[in-house]
């Protein structure tokens, strides 16, 4: 009888709503930012008027009073703008940090097929380039762009009553601002370098986690790996906030430089006003309003670009969060425990397809509760797929798979994967310490140093790890790493540390030399004495002592049984043996 899988996905994550998240998460801060922005705009618009009044009263005693107002409006606008910019940037950086943590956690919990479909590079782009675009959208969208539009409209209305021929006089005002900006840019460049370096470390660790996603899932380590990544995301956020402090000075420095130039121009032109060479009101008002119009126009131009880029990035995040996370079995009805001994794994007429491409067809076999079972076959026969189905990295298209007598779809995923110790073909590891790699998903305190070194000694790695700079606490990354064969032995040691009754080994000897391969066979024999061991092998020599051998060809079981019997009665198995240049039982003994 065939069973079709139930839906095994959690509901999609909520979509990304930038302005709503900012407003609902920090309404008081957003209100304060808005008020500060309005105060800065009001001060900026009032400043030219105050200067005009100052010039008009140079000959009487009221000049001192307008000088005070000039200082109040100028400094008030600068301080309000600085504080509003920094507060908004800090909110943005915190939101970006939460977005990165959410994206990484969501990606690690996606079904394996979705992770593969997205690809590690595309996922990393979400937490690097896409978050940068979202940050720019936050900087200009909620506050800055509307205020820039309001300032530009107000300035244009006032300038409509003045003379456009005075435009050329304003060009010299930019020289002072340019010199001040140069000083800020030098400091800002160092801040950007620190941000890029820390972001690179975060991206590298996330790529390593995505590449090792099968092992992380097999050992139920999503929470611990996500927490580690979250710590690195916090480091990035702190450095980006430091850079934001320098960024917050940019606009005030431009305004201050312009205002200094304005005071100099107006003071120098005052004598001409007294002489009657130029109309006082037209000269002062037009010059000041024209200079302050530069900032809003620059903000609007940059804001439109940032909005377009940010909107695309937001849609990419929404597309990712729309993908349901892995789930299954948590709400299933309790199932009675099977009576008597049961096989560790049972495939019952299993079909599986990737889309419209069939991979397994009517596959049936059993893995006894004790002993060594091997799956062999040419590349592409479906061996690795069969192992992945046992752990529900994907669901069967038809038929059923039972683990410890219970359909895999009736197991909660964490409990199902807790029954399995897994070594994937690539011997994947996380970019962390040797200790964390050995205790993946169980915490560093689960085993003592003596227990860890004992299992490392069994796989022939103890001396190598002792020679590392920090021993068990050496981070496996960069130039302090293990070879392919050493990584494979480390992965086997990790599996040996579990108490899982089922051990899955996907071509465990692929990176081992003949001496270490023989050690592996001894370790497998030891494991098979007390547990069920299922080995996927390309090398016939890897499974020469198997109690039961299953031969897959083009997704179908074409033979199964003891090794000697298959050599006598199964031509497909004999062909595989001959392909390995191993003839007869003596060659395999």
C-alpha positions as a Python dict, from the first residue, in 0.01 Angstrom:
ca = {
    (1, 'X'): (0, 0, 0),
    (2, 'X'): (134, 344, -92),
    (3, 'X'): (108, 657, 121),
    (4, 'X'): (148, 1008, -6),
    (5, 'X'): (320, 1258, 222),
    (6, 'X'): (127, 1519, 415),
    (7, 'X'): (223, 1881, 402),
    (8, 'X'): (549, 1913, 595),
    (9, 'X'): (597, 2287, 601),
    (10, 'X'): (538, 2555, 859),
    (11, 'X'): (345, 2859, 747),
    (12, 'X'): (551, 3123, 563),
    (13, 'X'): (728, 3382, 774),
    (14, 'X'): (569, 3726, 789),
    (15, 'X'): (671, 3959, 503),
    (16, 'X'): (919, 4242, 548),
    (17, 'X'): (750, 4577, 616),
    (18, 'X'): (1019, 4838, 672),
    (19, 'X'): (830, 5155, 766),
    (20, 'X'): (569, 4960, 967),
    (21, 'X'): (838, 4771, 1160),
    (22, 'X'): (1019, 5095, 1243),
    (23, 'X'): (700, 5277, 1345),
    (24, 'X'): (544, 4996, 1548),
    (25, 'X'): (869, 4881, 1706),
    (26, 'X'): (990, 5224, 1819),
    (27, 'X'): (701, 5471, 1791),
    (28, 'X'): (843, 5713, 2049),
    (29, 'X'): (1183, 5730, 1882),
    (30, 'X'): (1026, 5772, 1539),
    (31, 'X'): (810, 6057, 1669),
    (32, 'X'): (1116, 6224, 1821),
    (33, 'X'): (1307, 6183, 1493),
    (34, 'X'): (1018, 6343, 1304),
    (35, 'X'): (1000, 6637, 1542),
    (36, 'X'): (1377, 6690, 1526),
    (37, 'X'): (1365, 6678, 1147),
    (38, 'X'): (1087, 6939, 1139),
    (39, 'X'): (1282, 7156, 1383),
    (40, 'X'): (1591, 7130, 1164),
    (41, 'X'): (1388, 7225, 855),
    (42, 'X'): (1229, 7519, 1033),
    (43, 'X'): (1569, 7642, 1150),
    (44, 'X'): (1713, 7605, 801),
    (45, 'X'): (1429, 7802, 642),
    (46, 'X'): (1443, 8070, 913),
    (47, 'X'): (1818, 8121, 891),
    (48, 'X'): (1822, 8331, 568),
    (49, 'X'): (1547, 8551, 708),
    (50, 'X'): (1745, 8606, 1029),
    (51, 'X'): (2056, 8696, 831),
    (52, 'X'): (1854, 8945, 624),
    (53, 'X'): (1727, 9107, 940),
    (54, 'X'): (2082, 9119, 1075),
    (55, 'X'): (2203, 9300, 764),
    (56, 'X'): (1908, 9539, 776),
    (57, 'X'): (1993, 9638, 1135),
    (58, 'X'): (2369, 9674, 1104),
    (59, 'X'): (2343, 10046, 1162),
    (60, 'X'): (2140, 10037, 1485),
    (61, 'X'): (2145, 9858, 1821),
    (62, 'X'): (1926, 9566, 1714),
    (63, 'X'): (2213, 9390, 1533),
    (64, 'X'): (2325, 9210, 1849),
    (65, 'X'): (1982, 9061, 1902),
    (66, 'X'): (1967, 8924, 1547),
    (67, 'X'): (2318, 8790, 1581),
    (68, 'X'): (2196, 8582, 1876),
    (69, 'X'): (1899, 8457, 1674),
    (70, 'X'): (2131, 8373, 1388),
    (71, 'X'): (2338, 8155, 1618),
    (72, 'X'): (2029, 7993, 1769),
    (73, 'X'): (1878, 7907, 1430),
    (74, 'X'): (2208, 7784, 1283),
    (75, 'X'): (2323, 7569, 1574),
    (76, 'X'): (1970, 7453, 1651),
    (77, 'X'): (1915, 7329, 1297),
    (78, 'X'): (2257, 7158, 1289),
    (79, 'X'): (2212, 6985, 1626),
    (80, 'X'): (1856, 6875, 1550),
    (81, 'X'): (1962, 6732, 1215),
    (82, 'X'): (2262, 6553, 1365),
    (83, 'X'): (2055, 6391, 1638),
    (84, 'X'): (1770, 6295, 1403),
    (85, 'X'): (2012, 6143, 1152),
    (86, 'X'): (2195, 5942, 1416),
    (87, 'X'): (1877, 5817, 1586),
    (88, 'X'): (1731, 5704, 1254),
    (89, 'X'): (2060, 5540, 1155),
    (90, 'X'): (2079, 5357, 1487),
    (91, 'X'): (1724, 5229, 1447),
    (92, 'X'): (1814, 5123, 1094),
    (93, 'X'): (2125, 4933, 1203),
    (94, 'X'): (1930, 4750, 1472),
    (95, 'X'): (1663, 4660, 1220),
    (96, 'X'): (1930, 4537, 975),
    (97, 'X'): (2084, 4325, 1252),
    (98, 'X'): (1744, 4167, 1326),
    (99, 'X'): (1688, 4118, 952),
    (100, 'X'): (2022, 3937, 916),
    (101, 'X'): (1958, 3715, 1216),
    (102, 'X'): (1608, 3637, 1088),
    (103, 'X'): (1736, 3562, 736),
    (104, 'X'): (2011, 3327, 855),
    (105, 'X'): (1782, 3142, 1096),
    (106, 'X'): (1511, 3112, 830),
    (107, 'X'): (1758, 2981, 570),
    (108, 'X'): (1894, 2713, 807),
    (109, 'X'): (1538, 2594, 874),
    (110, 'X'): (1431, 2574, 510),
    (111, 'X'): (1386, 2231, 351),
    (112, 'X'): (1708, 2107, 194),
    (113, 'X'): (1565, 2136, -159),
    (114, 'X'): (1493, 2508, -106),
    (115, 'X'): (1843, 2569, 34),
    (116, 'X'): (1996, 2402, -270),
    (117, 'X'): (1765, 2593, -503),
    (118, 'X'): (1859, 2928, -350),
    (119, 'X'): (2232, 2851, -338),
    (120, 'X'): (2478, 2973, -76),
    (121, 'X'): (2593, 3272, -280),
    (122, 'X'): (2239, 3399, -331),
    (123, 'X'): (2160, 3357, 37),
    (124, 'X'): (2476, 3540, 141),
    (125, 'X'): (2381, 3827, -89),
    (126, 'X'): (2070, 3874, 125),
    (127, 'X'): (2275, 3957, 434),
    (128, 'X'): (2535, 4170, 253),
    (129, 'X'): (2434, 4368, -56),
    (130, 'X'): (2059, 4346, 1),
    (131, 'X'): (2076, 4461, 363),
    (132, 'X'): (2297, 4751, 254),
    (133, 'X'): (2026, 4861, 12),
    (134, 'X'): (1761, 4825, 281),
    (135, 'X'): (1973, 5044, 510),
    (136, 'X'): (1993, 5317, 247),
    (137, 'X'): (1618, 5299, 202),
    (138, 'X'): (1571, 5342, 579),
    (139, 'X'): (1807, 5640, 583),
    (140, 'X'): (1619, 5836, 317),
    (141, 'X'): (1268, 5692, 307),
    (142, 'X'): (1072, 5747, 629),
    (143, 'X'): (1204, 6093, 727),
    (144, 'X'): (1478, 6241, 511),
    (145, 'X'): (1309, 6228, 172),
    (146, 'X'): (978, 6388, 283),
    (147, 'X'): (1165, 6660, 471),
    (148, 'X'): (1391, 6725, 173),
    (149, 'X'): (1083, 6761, -46),
    (150, 'X'): (923, 7000, 203),
    (151, 'X'): (1241, 7208, 225),
    (152, 'X'): (1281, 7221, -152),
    (153, 'X'): (919, 7328, -207),
    (154, 'X'): (938, 7597, 61),
    (155, 'X'): (1265, 7731, -76),
    (156, 'X'): (1141, 7734, -435),
    (157, 'X'): (827, 7926, -336),
    (158, 'X'): (1038, 8194, -171),
    (159, 'X'): (1291, 8205, -456),
    (160, 'X'): (1004, 8261, -701),
    (161, 'X'): (991, 8621, -585),
    (162, 'X'): (1366, 8680, -638),
    (163, 'X'): (1617, 8724, -926),
    (164, 'X'): (1768, 8418, -1099),
    (165, 'X'): (2070, 8617, -1235),
    (166, 'X'): (2245, 8601, -898),
    (167, 'X'): (2310, 8227, -939),
    (168, 'X'): (2678, 8257, -1039),
    (169, 'X'): (2766, 8444, -718),
    (170, 'X'): (2694, 8133, -507),
    (171, 'X'): (2957, 7900, -659),
    (172, 'X'): (3239, 8007, -423),
    (173, 'X'): (3037, 7899, -119),
    (174, 'X'): (3108, 7530, -186),
    (175, 'X'): (3487, 7556, -137),
    (176, 'X'): (3472, 7584, 244),
    (177, 'X'): (3225, 7295, 274),
    (178, 'X'): (3444, 7079, 49),
    (179, 'X'): (3747, 7125, 277),
    (180, 'X'): (3549, 7028, 587),
    (181, 'X'): (3396, 6726, 416),
    (182, 'X'): (3745, 6600, 325),
    (183, 'X'): (3834, 6577, 694),
    (184, 'X'): (3520, 6377, 773),
    (185, 'X'): (3565, 6144, 473),
    (186, 'X'): (3915, 6042, 591),
    (187, 'X'): (3774, 5927, 925),
    (188, 'X'): (3471, 5771, 758),
    (189, 'X'): (3687, 5559, 526),
    (190, 'X'): (3849, 5383, 823),
    (191, 'X'): (3505, 5312, 967),
    (192, 'X'): (3388, 5165, 637),
    (193, 'X'): (3694, 4934, 624),
    (194, 'X'): (3607, 4797, 969),
    (195, 'X'): (3246, 4743, 863),
    (196, 'X'): (3349, 4560, 545),
    (197, 'X'): (3591, 4333, 732),
    (198, 'X'): (3337, 4233, 995),
    (199, 'X'): (3068, 4182, 730),
    (200, 'X'): (3308, 3959, 536),
    (201, 'X'): (3364, 3741, 844),
    (202, 'X'): (2988, 3713, 894),
    (203, 'X'): (2931, 3619, 530),
    (204, 'X'): (3211, 3359, 539),
    (205, 'X'): (3070, 3191, 848),
    (206, 'X'): (2720, 3192, 704),
    (207, 'X'): (2842, 3032, 381),
    (208, 'X'): (3013, 2761, 586),
    (209, 'X'): (2690, 2701, 779),
    (210, 'X'): (2483, 2681, 460),
    (211, 'X'): (2733, 2438, 305),
    (212, 'X'): (2708, 2222, 617),
    (213, 'X'): (2330, 2248, 642),
    (214, 'X'): (2273, 1871, 615),
    (215, 'X'): (2497, 1800, 913),
    (216, 'X'): (2344, 2088, 1110),
    (217, 'X'): (1997, 1951, 1046),
    (218, 'X'): (2102, 1591, 1116),
    (219, 'X'): (2236, 1692, 1460),
    (220, 'X'): (1951, 1937, 1534),
    (221, 'X'): (2204, 2220, 1566),
    (222, 'X'): (1999, 2494, 1397),
    (223, 'X'): (1952, 2682, 1724),
    (224, 'X'): (2316, 2675, 1834),
    (225, 'X'): (2457, 2766, 1492),
    (226, 'X'): (2201, 3045, 1453),
    (227, 'X'): (2299, 3181, 1794),
    (228, 'X'): (2666, 3185, 1696),
    (229, 'X'): (2585, 3368, 1372),
    (230, 'X'): (2371, 3614, 1567),
    (231, 'X'): (2676, 3704, 1778),
    (232, 'X'): (2874, 3791, 1466),
    (233, 'X'): (2577, 3992, 1334),
    (234, 'X'): (2584, 4195, 1656),
    (235, 'X'): (2953, 4272, 1596),
    (236, 'X'): (2871, 4400, 1247),
    (237, 'X'): (2590, 4613, 1390),
    (238, 'X'): (2821, 4775, 1649),
    (239, 'X'): (3079, 4867, 1384),
    (240, 'X'): (2810, 5001, 1152),
    (241, 'X'): (2676, 5219, 1432),
    (242, 'X'): (3027, 5358, 1484),
    (243, 'X'): (3037, 5445, 1114),
    (244, 'X'): (2691, 5599, 1145),
    (245, 'X'): (2827, 5851, 1397),
    (246, 'X'): (3064, 5983, 1131),
    (247, 'X'): (2795, 5968, 861),
    (248, 'X'): (2572, 6180, 1082),
    (249, 'X'): (2826, 6464, 1059),
    (250, 'X'): (2820, 6485, 679),
    (251, 'X'): (2509, 6696, 627),
    (252, 'X'): (2573, 6931, 922),
    (253, 'X'): (2930, 6989, 802),
    (254, 'X'): (2801, 7078, 453),
    (255, 'X'): (2545, 7316, 603),
    (256, 'X'): (2794, 7471, 844),
    (257, 'X'): (3047, 7525, 567),
    (258, 'X'): (2785, 7689, 350),
    (259, 'X'): (2669, 7910, 636),
    (260, 'X'): (3024, 8027, 707),
    (261, 'X'): (3061, 8116, 342),
    (262, 'X'): (2727, 8292, 348),
    (263, 'X'): (2824, 8510, 643),
    (264, 'X'): (3147, 8609, 465),
    (265, 'X'): (2968, 8689, 140),
    (266, 'X'): (2694, 8885, 310),
    (267, 'X'): (2935, 9080, 527),
    (268, 'X'): (3146, 9168, 223),
    (269, 'X'): (2837, 9258, 24),
    (270, 'X'): (2702, 9475, 304),
    (271, 'X'): (2924, 9761, 202),
    (272, 'X'): (2786, 9737, -150),
    (273, 'X'): (2436, 9741, -12),
    (274, 'X'): (2510, 10062, 180),
    (275, 'X'): (2650, 10213, -139),
    (276, 'X'): (2332, 10117, -321),
    (277, 'X'): (2502, 9893, -578),
    (278, 'X'): (2269, 9599, -510),
    (279, 'X'): (1922, 9566, -360),
    (280, 'X'): (1980, 9434, -10),
    (281, 'X'): (1676, 9208, 15),
    (282, 'X'): (1718, 9045, -324),
    (283, 'X'): (2090, 8976, -279),
    (284, 'X'): (2072, 8829, 73),
    (285, 'X'): (1754, 8627, 37),
    (286, 'X'): (1824, 8478, -303),
    (287, 'X'): (2182, 8383, -222),
    (288, 'X'): (2095, 8210, 103),
    (289, 'X'): (1792, 8024, -25),
    (290, 'X'): (1975, 7910, -334),
    (291, 'X'): (2256, 7766, -128),
    (292, 'X'): (2023, 7578, 102),
    (293, 'X'): (1837, 7437, -195),
    (294, 'X'): (2141, 7231, -295),
    (295, 'X'): (2103, 6990, -3),
    (296, 'X'): (1736, 6899, -58),
    (297, 'X'): (1790, 6842, -430),
    (298, 'X'): (2088, 6614, -362),
    (299, 'X'): (1882, 6423, -106),
    (300, 'X'): (1590, 6381, -344),
    (301, 'X'): (1814, 6254, -625),
    (302, 'X'): (1991, 6007, -396),
    (303, 'X'): (1663, 5913, -230),
    (304, 'X'): (1489, 5810, -552),
    (305, 'X'): (1779, 5576, -638),
    (306, 'X'): (1787, 5434, -285),
    (307, 'X'): (1410, 5376, -290),
    (308, 'X'): (1431, 5181, -615),
    (309, 'X'): (1723, 4967, -497),
    (310, 'X'): (1570, 4918, -154),
    (311, 'X'): (1235, 4812, -297),
    (312, 'X'): (1404, 4540, -504),
    (313, 'X'): (1597, 4420, -199),
    (314, 'X'): (1281, 4415, 12),
    (315, 'X'): (1107, 4200, -248),
    (316, 'X'): (1400, 3954, -241),
    (317, 'X'): (1368, 3922, 137),
    (318, 'X'): (991, 3880, 112),
    (319, 'X'): (1043, 3607, -149),
    (320, 'X'): (1275, 3423, 89),
    (321, 'X'): (1043, 3459, 389),
    (322, 'X'): (754, 3332, 178),
    (323, 'X'): (927, 2994, 162),
    (324, 'X'): (783, 2776, 441),
    (325, 'X'): (1025, 2635, 696),
    (326, 'X'): (1085, 2268, 762),
    (327, 'X'): (827, 2101, 981),
    (328, 'X'): (643, 1774, 1018),
    (329, 'X'): (511, 1527, 1270),
    (330, 'X'): (483, 1775, 1558),
    (331, 'X'): (103, 1768, 1543),
    (332, 'X'): (66, 1401, 1448),
    (333, 'X'): (-143, 1174, 1666),
    (334, 'X'): (55, 953, 1907),
    (335, 'X'): (157, 622, 1755),
    (336, 'X'): (180, 306, 1962),
    (337, 'X'): (529, 163, 1997),
    (338, 'X'): (583, -147, 1782),
    (339, 'X'): (567, -481, 1960),
    (340, 'X'): (886, -687, 1954),
    (341, 'X'): (1210, -619, 1768),
    (342, 'X'): (1180, -414, 1449),
    (343, 'X'): (1430, -321, 1177),
    (344, 'X'): (1611, 9, 1219),
    (345, 'X'): (1491, 120, 873),
    (346, 'X'): (1230, -16, 635),
    (347, 'X'): (1175, 109, 279),
    (348, 'X'): (831, 1, 158),
    (349, 'X'): (774, 53, -217),
    (350, 'X'): (932, 400, -209),
    (351, 'X'): (917, 635, -507),
    (352, 'X'): (1088, 972, -510),
    (353, 'X'): (1125, 1241, -777),
    (354, 'X'): (1300, 1576, -804),
    (355, 'X'): (1022, 1766, -977),
    (356, 'X'): (934, 1558, -1281),
    (357, 'X'): (1261, 1361, -1271),
    (358, 'X'): (1223, 1019, -1102),
    (359, 'X'): (1514, 920, -876),
    (360, 'X'): (1386, 615, -685),
    (361, 'X'): (1131, 364, -816),
    (362, 'X'): (952, 106, -601),
    (363, 'X'): (1244, 69, -360),
    (364, 'X'): (1199, -182, -78),
    (365, 'X'): (1464, -309, 166),
    (366, 'X'): (1533, -335, 541),
    (367, 'X'): (1821, -236, 767),
    (368, 'X'): (1840, -471, 1071),
    (369, 'X'): (1860, -323, 1420),
    (370, 'X'): (2217, -452, 1450),
    (371, 'X'): (2488, -506, 1194),
    (372, 'X'): (2623, -353, 874),
    (373, 'X'): (2404, -291, 571),
    (374, 'X'): (2549, -145, 252),
    (375, 'X'): (2394, 32, -45),
    (376, 'X'): (2605, 12, -359),
    (377, 'X'): (2563, 118, -718),
    (378, 'X'): (2700, 345, -983),
    (379, 'X'): (2695, 723, -943),
    (380, 'X'): (2345, 857, -989),
    (381, 'X'): (2180, 533, -880),
    (382, 'X'): (1998, 709, -591),
    (383, 'X'): (2210, 594, -297),
    (384, 'X'): (2258, 935, -132),
    (385, 'X'): (1894, 1023, -199),
    (386, 'X'): (1783, 713, -8),
    (387, 'X'): (1991, 825, 293),
    (388, 'X'): (1849, 1178, 276),
    (389, 'X'): (1494, 1043, 272),
    (390, 'X'): (1556, 853, 596),
    (391, 'X'): (1620, 1185, 772),
    (392, 'X'): (1339, 1364, 586),
    (393, 'X'): (1564, 1610, 410),
    (394, 'X'): (1290, 1545, 155),
    (395, 'X'): (965, 1348, 160),
    (396, 'X'): (889, 1037, -43),
    (397, 'X'): (665, 1078, -347),
    (398, 'X'): (495, 747, -277),
    (399, 'X'): (539, 453, -41),
    (400, 'X'): (674, 485, 312),
    (401, 'X'): (994, 474, 515),
    (402, 'X'): (985, 354, 875),
    (403, 'X'): (1254, 423, 1134),
    (404, 'X'): (1239, 209, 1447),
    (405, 'X'): (902, 82, 1322),
    (406, 'X'): (748, 431, 1289),
    (407, 'X'): (674, 615, 965),
    (408, 'X'): (916, 904, 927),
    (409, 'X'): (623, 1140, 867),
    (410, 'X'): (488, 1055, 1215),
    (411, 'X'): (815, 1148, 1386),
    (412, 'X'): (878, 1506, 1500),
    (413, 'X'): (1182, 1607, 1295),
    (414, 'X'): (1405, 1670, 1596),
    (415, 'X'): (1320, 1328, 1743),
    (416, 'X'): (1364, 1152, 1409),
    (417, 'X'): (1707, 1301, 1353),
    (418, 'X'): (1796, 1223, 1711),
    (419, 'X'): (1774, 855, 1612),
    (420, 'X'): (2046, 903, 1350),
    (421, 'X'): (2420, 972, 1350),
    (422, 'X'): (2516, 1100, 1007),
    (423, 'X'): (2840, 1138, 811),
    (424, 'X'): (2782, 1303, 476),
    (425, 'X'): (2997, 1240, 171),
    (426, 'X'): (3177, 1575, 199),
    (427, 'X'): (3245, 1523, 573),
    (428, 'X'): (3105, 1874, 629),
    (429, 'X'): (3203, 2077, 931),
    (430, 'X'): (3108, 2416, 1070),
    (431, 'X'): (3368, 2692, 1084),
    (432, 'X'): (3425, 2667, 1456),
    (433, 'X'): (3641, 2488, 1711),
    (434, 'X'): (3726, 2118, 1701),
    (435, 'X'): (3522, 2084, 2021),
    (436, 'X'): (3212, 2244, 1867),
    (437, 'X'): (3243, 2022, 1560),
    (438, 'X'): (3257, 1710, 1776),
    (439, 'X'): (2965, 1813, 1999),
    (440, 'X'): (2754, 1973, 1725),
    (441, 'X'): (2396, 2026, 1843),
    (442, 'X'): (2463, 1905, 2199),
    (443, 'X'): (2666, 2183, 2361),
    (444, 'X'): (3032, 2206, 2460),
    (445, 'X'): (2966, 2072, 2811),
    (446, 'X'): (2821, 1743, 2686),
    (447, 'X'): (3161, 1569, 2694),
    (448, 'X'): (3483, 1608, 2889),
    (449, 'X'): (3818, 1667, 2717),
    (450, 'X'): (3915, 1311, 2804),
    (451, 'X'): (3608, 1169, 2630),
    (452, 'X'): (3670, 1381, 2322),
    (453, 'X'): (4035, 1281, 2296),
    (454, 'X'): (3943, 917, 2349),
    (455, 'X'): (3720, 914, 2042),
    (456, 'X'): (3976, 1119, 1846),
    (457, 'X'): (4234, 855, 1935),
    (458, 'X'): (4004, 584, 1799),
    (459, 'X'): (3989, 760, 1459),
    (460, 'X'): (4361, 844, 1459),
    (461, 'X'): (4328, 1222, 1508),
    (462, 'X'): (4427, 1274, 1872),
    (463, 'X'): (4793, 1358, 1805),
    (464, 'X'): (4704, 1592, 1519),
    (465, 'X'): (4457, 1788, 1734),
    (466, 'X'): (4704, 1812, 2023),
    (467, 'X'): (4951, 1977, 1783),
    (468, 'X'): (4698, 2247, 1689),
    (469, 'X'): (4749, 2595, 1845),
    (470, 'X'): (4463, 2565, 2097),
    (471, 'X'): (4397, 2193, 2087),
    (472, 'X'): (4027, 2118, 2106),
    (473, 'X'): (3953, 2493, 2101),
    (474, 'X'): (4133, 2550, 1770),
    (475, 'X'): (3902, 2711, 1515),
    (476, 'X'): (3910, 2514, 1191),
    (477, 'X'): (3935, 2792, 936),
    (478, 'X'): (4181, 2953, 699),
    (479, 'X'): (4531, 2813, 728),
    (480, 'X'): (4447, 2623, 1049),
    (481, 'X'): (4234, 2347, 905),
    (482, 'X'): (4217, 1973, 844),
    (483, 'X'): (4275, 1781, 525),
    (484, 'X'): (3990, 1603, 348),
    (485, 'X'): (4079, 1270, 510),
    (486, 'X'): (4115, 1428, 854),
    (487, 'X'): (3779, 1599, 816),
    (488, 'X'): (3625, 1264, 729),
    (489, 'X'): (3771, 1105, 1042),
    (490, 'X'): (3650, 1403, 1250),
    (491, 'X'): (3299, 1352, 1112),
    (492, 'X'): (3314, 982, 1201),
    (493, 'X'): (3428, 1073, 1554),
    (494, 'X'): (3129, 1307, 1585),
    (495, 'X'): (2896, 1023, 1487),
    (496, 'X'): (3063, 787, 1735),
    (497, 'X'): (2996, 1032, 2021),
    (498, 'X'): (2621, 1005, 1973),
    (499, 'X'): (2401, 736, 2125),
    (500, 'X'): (2186, 721, 1811),
    (501, 'X'): (2080, 361, 1731),
    (502, 'X'): (2123, 421, 1355),
    (503, 'X'): (2447, 532, 1189),
    (504, 'X'): (2440, 657, 828),
    (505, 'X'): (2774, 675, 645),
    (506, 'X'): (2771, 824, 294),
    (507, 'X'): (3093, 701, 127),
    (508, 'X'): (3301, 742, 446),
    (509, 'X'): (3628, 620, 290),
    (510, 'X'): (3628, 856, -11),
    (511, 'X'): (3914, 1071, 129),
    (512, 'X'): (4104, 800, 316),
    (513, 'X'): (4423, 620, 224),
    (514, 'X'): (4450, 241, 248),
    (515, 'X'): (4584, 240, 605),
    (516, 'X'): (4313, 470, 741),
    (517, 'X'): (4052, 290, 534),
    (518, 'X'): (4135, -31, 718),
    (519, 'X'): (4102, 158, 1050),
    (520, 'X'): (3764, 281, 932),
    (521, 'X'): (3649, -74, 860),
    (522, 'X'): (3745, -174, 1213),
    (523, 'X'): (3551, 124, 1356),
    (524, 'X'): (3248, 39, 1144),
    (525, 'X'): (3261, -321, 1263),
    (526, 'X'): (3270, -197, 1624),
    (527, 'X'): (2968, 28, 1564),
    (528, 'X'): (2779, -248, 1386),
    (529, 'X'): (2818, -475, 1688),
    (530, 'X'): (2574, -262, 1891),
    (531, 'X'): (2394, -42, 1636),
    (532, 'X'): (2247, -42, 1289),
    (533, 'X'): (2499, 90, 1038),
    (534, 'X'): (2397, 181, 683),
    (535, 'X'): (2688, 256, 451),
    (536, 'X'): (2661, 412, 106),
    (537, 'X'): (2966, 306, -92),
    (538, 'X'): (3124, 344, -432),
    (539, 'X'): (3414, 119, -333),
    (540, 'X'): (3319, -243, -298),
    (541, 'X'): (3608, -289, -55),
    (542, 'X'): (3444, -53, 191),
    (543, 'X'): (3160, -298, 258),
    (544, 'X'): (3325, -636, 210),
    (545, 'X'): (3215, -747, 558),
    (546, 'X'): (2854, -624, 523),
    (547, 'X'): (2580, -847, 658),
    (548, 'X'): (2342, -730, 389),
    (549, 'X'): (2405, -553, 55),
    (550, 'X'): (2146, -359, -147),
    (551, 'X'): (2226, -286, -513),
    (552, 'X'): (2065, 20, -671),
    (553, 'X'): (2067, 77, -1044),
    (554, 'X'): (1892, 379, -1200),
    (555, 'X'): (1684, 419, -885),
    (556, 'X'): (1568, 57, -861),
    (557, 'X'): (1673, -231, -637),
    (558, 'X'): (1821, -491, -871),
    (559, 'X'): (1952, -723, -603),
    (560, 'X'): (2006, -764, -231),
    (561, 'X'): (2147, -1024, 2),
    (562, 'X'): (2477, -1140, 155),
    (563, 'X'): (2797, -1054, -29),
    (564, 'X'): (2893, -1411, -126),
    (565, 'X'): (2544, -1493, -249),
    (566, 'X'): (2531, -1179, -465),
    (567, 'X'): (2866, -1265, -622),
    (568, 'X'): (2721, -1601, -729),
    (569, 'X'): (2373, -1495, -834),
    (570, 'X'): (2364, -1120, -920),
    (571, 'X'): (2530, -1012, -1243),
    (572, 'X'): (2486, -644, -1156),
    (573, 'X'): (2686, -691, -838),
    (574, 'X'): (2950, -896, -1019),
    (575, 'X'): (2988, -615, -1272),
    (576, 'X'): (3042, -365, -992),
    (577, 'X'): (3305, -589, -837),
    (578, 'X'): (3485, -633, -1167),
    (579, 'X'): (3473, -259, -1220),
    (580, 'X'): (3675, -227, -900),
    (581, 'X'): (3925, -488, -1027),
    (582, 'X'): (3822, -719, -745),
    (583, 'X'): (3760, -1074, -862),
    (584, 'X'): (3608, -1345, -646),
    (585, 'X'): (3562, -1366, -274),
    (586, 'X'): (3928, -1411, -209),
    (587, 'X'): (4006, -1069, -343),
    (588, 'X'): (3757, -920, -104),
    (589, 'X'): (3860, -1113, 203),
}
